[in-house]
Amino acid sequence: MNFTELPDDPEDPEHSPSERQAAATRSTWVSVGVNLILTITQVTVGVVAKSQGLIADGIHSLSDLVADFVVLLASHHSKKDADVDHPYGHQRFETAASLALGTLLLVVGLGMLWSAARKLEAPETVQTVHVVALWVAGGALVAKELLFRYMLSIAKRVKSSMLVANAWHARSDAASSLVVGIGIVGNLAGYPILDPIAALIVGFMVTRMGWGFSWDALHDLMDRAVDETEVQAICQTLLQTPGVSGVHDVRTRKMGDLIVVDAHIEVDATISVEAGHDIAVEARQRVMQRHRVLNLMTHIDPWRRPDLDHAISTLPAPR
């Protein structure tokens, strides 16, 4: 999930906080509706059709439903304005939500692994499933794949890592439904053990994805820098500002889906302090307009032309 692959359009109104909030709410409520229907259908049919794989898939859909409400809560809180206790705003609420989503997936995945392992220890207890389970698994696969594509398109448009995490959560459900479908086919073909094996694979997929999301969110909470490509793009914008002769010591840290930047800019040493300040203000405005930067703190360093320095050094010393 690398946002540097996405076009950086500072004029796109959907990058504004209000548009991002609206997109998050709209897509998440769609996900709530889909996952509610899938959870009820999969668990009910799984119990009736005696398919552990379908039940595991239904529990996965239930975790999606819980995750959707976490996203709605985080989206609501992250849009709050900065205050005395949070001078940089509440954007990291989204990162915390991504961590919660990852932890949820991790716990659910480990539970699936444990349940499937118990079944595999006693293969004689595995029953032949009813064919209706296969139709439900197929329908769930189509629904989850369509939901994934819908949510990911919105997440990319508004550049929200939290929505990307939720979209890929839906994709993990689509992949798990495919595995469950294969397990049910194998069960119906005379290999009953394939149904709990499918549940085991689903548990592994969910656990792996939960670990990945949790690990990434944890690093972001520890002020991880953005990738080098985005840093270079910010440096280029600074260098294109009239009056900026050089840029160095650029440091970044993620604040939710936004970035906080510290940079040293070099300006002509012979200009006034006021002129140097105006250049710094212009540089800050350009960066915040063209990149997903929450704030840019600049330090001004004096710069002299090399030929001027040489000329000064060759002047005779005063008597």
C-alpha positions in Angstrom: 0.0 0.0 0.0 2.3 2.6 -1.2 0.7 6.0 -1.8 3.6 7.3 -3.9 2.1 5.2 -6.7 -0.9 7.5 -6.7 -1.0 10.8 -8.5 -0.5 13.8 -6.3 -3.1 16.3 -7.3 -3.3 19.1 -4.8 -6.3 20.6 -6.5 -8.4 17.5 -6.0 -11.2 18.5 -3.6 -11.6 14.9 -2.4 -8.3 15.3 -0.6 -9.8 17.8 1.8 -10.7 16.6 5.3 -14.4 16.9 4.7 -14.3 14.9 1.5 -12.1 12.2 3.0 -14.5 12.0 5.9 -17.5 11.7 3.6 -15.8 9.0 1.5 -14.8 7.0 4.5 -18.3 7.1 6.0 -20.0 6.2 2.7 -17.8 3.3 1.8 -17.8 1.9 5.3 -21.6 1.9 5.6 -21.7 -0.1 2.4 -19.3 -2.5 3.9 -21.4 -2.8 7.1 -24.5 -3.8 5.0 -22.6 -6.4 3.0 -20.8 -7.9 6.0 -24.0 -8.0 8.1 -25.8 -10.1 5.4 -22.7 -12.3 4.8 -22.2 -13.0 8.5 -25.8 -14.1 9.2 -25.9 -16.2 6.0 -22.5 -17.9 6.3 -22.8 -18.8 9.9 -26.4 -20.0 9.6 -25.8 -22.1 6.5 -22.4 -23.3 7.8 -24.1 -24.7 10.9 -27.0 -26.3 9.0 -24.7 -27.6 6.2 -22.0 -28.8 8.7 -19.2 -26.8 7.1 -16.5 -25.6 9.5 -14.9 -23.7 6.7 -18.0 -21.7 6.0 -18.5 -21.0 9.7 -14.9 -19.8 9.9 -15.5 -17.6 6.9 -18.7 -16.2 8.6 -16.6 -15.4 11.7 -14.2 -13.6 9.4 -17.1 -11.6 8.0 -18.1 -10.8 11.6 -14.6 -9.5 12.3 -15.1 -7.3 9.2 -18.3 -6.0 10.6 -16.6 -5.0 13.9 -13.7 -3.5 12.0 -16.2 -1.3 10.0 -17.5 0.2 13.2 -13.9 0.8 14.4 -13.3 2.7 11.1 -16.4 4.8 11.5 -15.3 5.7 15.1 -11.8 6.6 14.0 -13.0 8.6 11.0 -15.2 10.6 13.3 -12.5 11.4 15.8 -9.6 12.0 13.3 -11.5 15.0 11.7 -11.4 17.0 14.9 -9.5 20.2 14.9 -6.3 20.7 16.7 -6.5 21.7 20.4 -4.3 22.4 23.3 -3.6 18.8 24.1 -3.3 17.8 20.4 -1.6 20.8 18.6 -1.1 18.7 15.5 -4.7 17.5 15.3 -6.1 14.0 15.7 -4.9 12.4 12.5 -3.2 9.6 14.4 -6.5 8.3 15.5 -6.6 6.7 12.1 -3.2 5.0 12.7 -4.5 3.7 16.0 -7.6 2.4 14.3 -5.4 0.5 11.8 -3.5 -1.0 14.7 -6.9 -2.1 16.2 -7.9 -3.6 12.9 -4.7 -5.5 12.7 -5.0 -6.8 16.3 -8.5 -7.9 15.6 -7.5 -9.8 12.6 -4.6 -11.4 14.5 -6.8 -12.6 17.3 -9.5 -13.9 15.0 -6.9 -15.7 12.8 -5.3 -17.4 15.8 -8.8 -18.5 17.0 -9.5 -20.0 13.5 -6.1 -21.9 13.6 -6.9 -23.3 17.0 -10.4 -24.5 16.0 -9.2 -26.0 12.7 -6.3 -27.8 14.4 -8.7 -29.4 16.9 -10.8 -30.8 14.0 -7.7 -32.1 12.3 -6.7 -34.0 15.4 -9.9 -36.0 15.2 -10.6 -36.4 11.4 -13.2 -39.0 12.0 -15.5 -36.3 13.4 -15.5 -34.3 10.2 -18.9 -34.7 8.4 -19.8 -34.4 4.8 -21.2 -30.9 4.1 -24.4 -30.1 2.2 -24.1 -28.7 -1.4 -25.8 -25.4 -0.3 -22.6 -24.4 1.5 -20.8 -24.3 -1.9 -23.4 -21.9 -3.3 -23.1 -19.6 -0.3 -19.3 -19.7 -0.5 -19.4 -18.7 -4.2 -21.9 -15.9 -3.5 -19.7 -14.6 -0.7 -16.6 -14.7 -2.9 -18.3 -12.5 -5.5 -19.7 -10.1 -3.0 -16.4 -9.6 -1.1 -14.4 -9.1 -4.3 -16.8 -6.4 -5.5 -16.7 -4.8 -2.1 -12.9 -4.8 -2.1 -12.6 -3.2 -5.5 -15.2 -0.5 -4.5 -13.5 0.3 -1.2 -9.9 0.3 -2.6 -10.9 2.7 -5.4 -12.2 5.2 -2.8 -9.2 4.7 -0.4 -6.8 5.4 -3.2 -8.7 8.5 -4.4 -8.7 10.1 -0.9 -5.3 8.6 0.1 -6.4 7.0 3.4 -4.3 4.2 4.8 -7.1 3.3 7.2 -9.5 2.7 4.3 -6.8 0.8 2.4 -6.5 -1.5 5.5 -10.2 -2.0 5.6 -10.4 -2.7 1.8 -7.7 -5.3 2.0 -9.5 -6.8 5.0 -12.4 -7.3 2.5 -10.0 -8.8 0.0 -8.8 -11.3 2.6 -12.4 -12.3 3.0 -12.7 -12.8 -0.7 -9.5 -15.0 -0.7 -10.8 -16.9 2.3 -14.1 -17.6 0.5 -12.2 -19.0 -2.4 -10.3 -21.3 -0.2 -13.4 -22.4 1.6 -15.2 -23.1 -1.7 -12.3 -25.3 -2.8 -12.5 -27.1 0.6 -16.2 -27.7 0.3 -15.8 -29.1 -3.3 -13.1 -31.5 -1.9 -15.4 -32.5 0.9 -18.3 -33.2 -1.5 -15.9 -35.2 -3.7 -15.2 -37.6 -0.9 -12.4 -36.0 1.0 -14.1 -34.6 4.2 -10.8 -33.5 5.7 -10.5 -30.8 3.1 -13.1 -28.6 4.8 -11.2 -28.2 8.1 -8.0 -27.8 6.1 -9.7 -24.9 4.3 -10.6 -23.4 7.7 -6.9 -23.8 8.7 -5.7 -21.9 5.6 -8.2 -19.2 6.2 -7.0 -18.8 9.7 -3.4 -18.5 8.5 -4.3 -15.9 5.9 -6.2 -13.8 8.5 -3.3 -14.1 11.1 -0.7 -13.0 8.5 -2.7 -10.0 7.4 -3.4 -9.0 11.0 0.3 -9.1 11.8 1.2 -7.0 8.8 -1.4 -4.2 9.6 -0.4 -4.2 13.3 3.3 -4.0 12.5 2.9 -1.1 10.0 0.6 0.9 12.3 3.0 0.4 15.2 5.9 1.8 13.2 3.8 4.8 12.1 3.0 5.5 15.8 6.8 5.6 16.4 7.2 8.4 13.9 8.3 6.4 10.9 9.5 8.5 8.0 7.8 8.4 4.6 9.6 6.7 1.7 12.5 8.3 -0.2 10.4 9.1 -3.3 8.0 11.3 -1.4 10.8 13.0 0.5 12.5 13.8 -2.8 9.3 15.2 -4.2 9.0 17.5 -1.2 12.6 18.6 -1.6 12.0 19.4 -5.3 9.0 21.6 -4.4 11.2 23.5 -1.9 13.9 24.0 -4.4 11.5 25.4 -6.9 10.5 28.1 -4.5 12.0 31.5 -5.6 14.8 32.5 -3.3 15.6 29.0 -2.1 19.2 28.1 -3.0 19.4 24.7 -1.4 17.7 22.2 0.9 19.2 19.8 3.5 18.4 18.0 6.7 14.9 17.1 5.6 13.1 14.9 8.2 9.6 13.5 7.9 7.2 11.6 10.2 3.7 10.3 9.5 0.7 11.8 11.3 -2.1 9.5 10.2 -2.3 9.8 6.5 -0.5 13.2 6.6 3.1 14.1 7.0 5.0 16.5 9.4 8.2 17.9 7.8 11.2 19.6 9.2 13.6 21.1 6.6 16.6 23.5 6.4 16.4 25.9 3.5 19.3 28.0 2.2 18.7 31.6 1.2 20.9 34.5 0.2 22.9 35.6 3.2 22.8 39.3 2.1 19.0 39.7 2.2 17.1 41.0 5.2 15.6 38.8 7.9 12.1 39.8 6.7 12.9 38.7 3.2 14.2 35.4 4.4 11.1 34.9 6.4 8.9 35.6 3.4 10.7 33.0 1.4 10.2 30.4 4.1 6.5 31.2 4.3 6.2 30.8 0.5 8.1 27.5 0.6 5.8 26.2 3.3 2.6 27.2 1.4 3.9 25.5 -1.8 4.7 22.2 0.0 1.4 22.1 1.9 -0.6 22.8 -1.3 1.2 20.1 -3.4 1.7 17.3 -0.9 -0.2 15.6 1.9 1.8 17.6 4.5 0.1 18.7 7.7 2.8 21.1 8.7 6.3 22.2 7.5 8.8 23.7 10.0 11.7 25.5 8.2 15.1 26.6 9.5 16.8 29.3 7.4 20.5 28.9 6.7 22.5 31.7 5.0 24.0 31.0 1.6 26.7 32.9 -0.3 27.7 32.5 -3.9 31.1 30.7 -4.1 32.5 33.5 -6.3 31.4 36.2 -3.9 33.1 34.3 -1.0 36.3 34.1 -3.0 36.2 37.8 -3.7 35.6 38.7 -0.1 38.5 36.4 1.0 40.9 38.2 -1.4 40.2 41.7 0.0 43.1 43.2 1.9 42.7 43.1 5.7 41.6 46.4 7.3 44.5 48.4 9.0 
